[in-house]
């Protein structure tokens, strides 16, 4: 059967695959466009499986709010390279996933995979199709949904860092809080929200450091308490000097405005993922010598 340009175009519009891939699928399926579409879905899944062992440590952070700012969603989608993260297909997929999260509010990434995007394709199917198209491993790594009785503010630093803040502050101040969190990266709101095990672990490190000083035990105890207090001030939002006015803490700024923060989420692309460092010179040399 002759594979016409219009048939290839129709299959491409339906599946989003490349022209040559569509033509190959139509040849394989004797011009049957339904069979060719299924062929492309299967081949896309196969390519996705082959890439599953790769490390995807680049990507993008996305946020979205409802019109009333009562609900916010933050999402991290990873790719292997920054080049693919900037690709229009990657960005469109990420935006579609973000909208689905806002609409359906799944509990986990596993639940998200089974949901349908606006065009009717499941998230999992669309992900496999995207992997086949861009040629890299793509991961929907994580997301969080904040639903507030007050308001949720968001801030994006490019596509690398994203923040959601649940706050009673007016919108400009809430956004400034989100910018502060993006820049300074606190781990907790205040000292009362720091887990006991987290404090004990840090205290153990400080004790080991202080004992090496050879100072008397009563001096060591004061050293530990002072260093622990300083450490907690560094990791708790309300005790941090406000980035736009370091003469006051974030807590003082909020108190003066009669506002508070009850929660926040900060994502940074690839944090916690061990990215393989490629030594291309060694790799090429080893191939030449093999």
Secondary structure, 3 states (H helix, E strand, C coil): CCCCHHHHHHHHHHHCCCHHHHHHHHHHCCCCHHHHHHHHHHHHHHHHHHCCCCCCCEEEEEEEECCCCCEEEEEEEEECCHHHHCCHHHHHHHHHHHHHHHHHCCCCHHHHHCCECCCCCEHHHHHHHHHHHHCCCCEEEEEEEEECCCEEEEEEECCCEEEEEEECCCHHHHHHHHHHHHHHCCCECCHHHCCHHHHHHHHHHHHHHHHCCCCCHHHHHHHHHHHHHHHHHHHEHHHCEECCEEEEEHHHHHHHCCCCEEEEEEEECCCCCCCCCCCHHHHHHHHHHC
